[in-house]
Amino acid sequence: MRPEPTYRDKVYRFLIEAETGKRYEIAKLAKKTSREEFIQVLKDFIQFRDCEVMGFEVEISSDFKAFYKKHYLQPV
């Protein structure tokens, strides 16, 4: 039996599966009660550079209200 996915797992899955080239508003994705946790998971995802291995980049706005997922090209 598989363990129930954690909140972090769910956010990571969303970030991986989200459409590239799109801006996402955090208030529309996370409930008010979980917004701080969502932002922390997003920061961790960016800091740990998990997205680069998968070929994309995530940028968060300076006010932490939105983020943008874009295609990432590694130098040859």
C-alpha positions in Angstrom: 0.0 0.0 0.0 1.3 3.4 -1.0 1.5 6.1 1.7 -0.7 9.2 1.3 1.1 12.0 -0.5 2.2 14.9 1.8 1.4 18.5 1.0 4.9 18.9 -0.2 4.5 15.9 -2.6 1.3 17.5 -4.0 3.0 20.9 -4.6 6.0 19.2 -6.2 3.7 17.2 -8.5 1.9 20.3 -9.5 5.1 22.2 -10.2 6.4 19.3 -12.3 3.2 18.9 -14.3 2.3 22.6 -14.6 2.4 24.1 -18.1 5.6 26.0 -19.0 5.3 29.6 -20.2 2.6 30.3 -17.8 2.3 32.7 -14.8 0.5 31.2 -11.7 -1.1 33.2 -8.9 -0.4 31.6 -5.6 -3.7 32.9 -4.1 -5.6 30.9 -6.7 -3.6 27.7 -6.0 -3.3 27.6 -2.3 -5.9 28.1 0.4 -5.2 31.0 2.7 -4.4 28.6 5.6 -1.7 26.8 3.5 -0.3 29.7 1.5 2.8 30.2 3.7 3.6 26.4 3.4 3.0 26.5 -0.4 5.4 29.4 -0.7 8.0 27.6 1.5 7.8 24.5 -0.6 8.1 26.6 -3.8 11.2 28.3 -2.4 12.7 24.9 -1.5 11.9 23.6 -5.0 13.8 26.6 -6.5 16.6 26.5 -4.0 17.3 22.7 -4.4 17.3 23.2 -8.2 15.0 20.2 -8.7 13.5 21.9 -11.7 16.7 22.2 -13.7 17.2 18.4 -13.8 13.7 18.2 -15.4 14.4 20.9 -18.0 12.6 23.9 -16.7 13.0 26.9 -14.4 10.6 28.5 -11.8 10.8 32.2 -10.9 8.8 33.6 -8.0 7.8 37.2 -7.9 9.4 39.5 -5.4 6.1 39.9 -3.5 5.6 36.1 -3.4 2.2 36.4 -5.0 2.9 34.6 -8.2 5.5 32.4 -10.0 6.4 31.7 -13.6 7.4 28.4 -15.0 9.6 28.5 -18.1 11.6 26.1 -20.3 15.2 25.9 -19.3 18.0 25.2 -21.8 21.2 23.9 -20.3 24.4 25.1 -21.9 26.2 22.5 -24.0 
